[in-house]
């Protein structure tokens, strides 16, 4: 005996996947049209296998969405999903390689006044990534445009692989488990505890007969307390983010935007802290001077900290919007005979 499933789940996931590819003003009309079309193809007592068969026959959601547009195309409905896939694959990889190369090439230049050097570095990185990104998009678009205009029918109508089961994967991608939200709040408390006790926890240790003994703390606790107001702002933002995730349980564009603001604020705070000459304890600097050869420079460490901080903020922000995009948002409608 076959197991009856919630047909609406599959239908609405498909409708949501299609309408997100069209302008907001056309989504309601297209969603209603799709529901009626799917309803007409389903038997009265549809089972999962029938639903998935019909959705598979409907075709790739991006192609279905592209077909509703009228007139001439720069890139037609059939090629457009391939075009988007190539952009998503090539552009991030190339930009990541360029960014890594710029960081490695700039490490020796992190000397002198830190903030002017950092400003120059960030400006150069932005200019390089912008120019490379624009050129990549231009050339990829030009290639697909030429294929669209002058390619034969066999070239212009390749078979787009698509599995209806990916609809469930996309739905799960937008969810936030209680564990993920809770672990974020837990580490917020941990970082706060480490921050206010940095002088007693983070330092240079040496082994003695009685165990490990701290020789010198690394960070200047007085400076950390002087800027604790700014740190508390970051902590409150992180707590708000964790609570929002816990209550909401699903990514949204509003949550992703808040996550972006938090990442910008926290990255700015970390980079500013790392650039401050007061960050390190005087005893730690004296220990470095006494134990590290004079010719050894640690200026490159600041570059690594900046690079890791920026990369982490960028990728976490992008991941938030990616997951928000997978979250169903369109209003559901009942299908009459199911």
Buried (B, 14 or more C-beta within 10 A) or exposed (E): EEEEBEBBBBBBBBBBBBBBBBEEEBBEEBBEBBBEEBBEBBEEEBBBEBBBBBBBEBBBBBBBBBEBBEEEBEBBBBBBBBBBEBBEEBBEEBBBEBBEEBBEEBBEBBEEEBEEBBEEBEEBBEEBBEEBBEEBEEEBBEEBBEBBEEBEEEEBEEEBEBEBEEBEEBBEBBBBEEEEBEEBBEEBEEBBEEBBEBBEBBBBEEEEEEEEEBEBBBBBBEBBBEBBEBBEEBBEBBBEBBEBBBEBBBBBEEBBBBBBEBBEBBBBBBBBBBBEEBBBBEBBBEBBEEEEEEEEEEBBEBBEBBBEBBBBBBEBBBEBBBBBBBBBBBEBBEBEEB
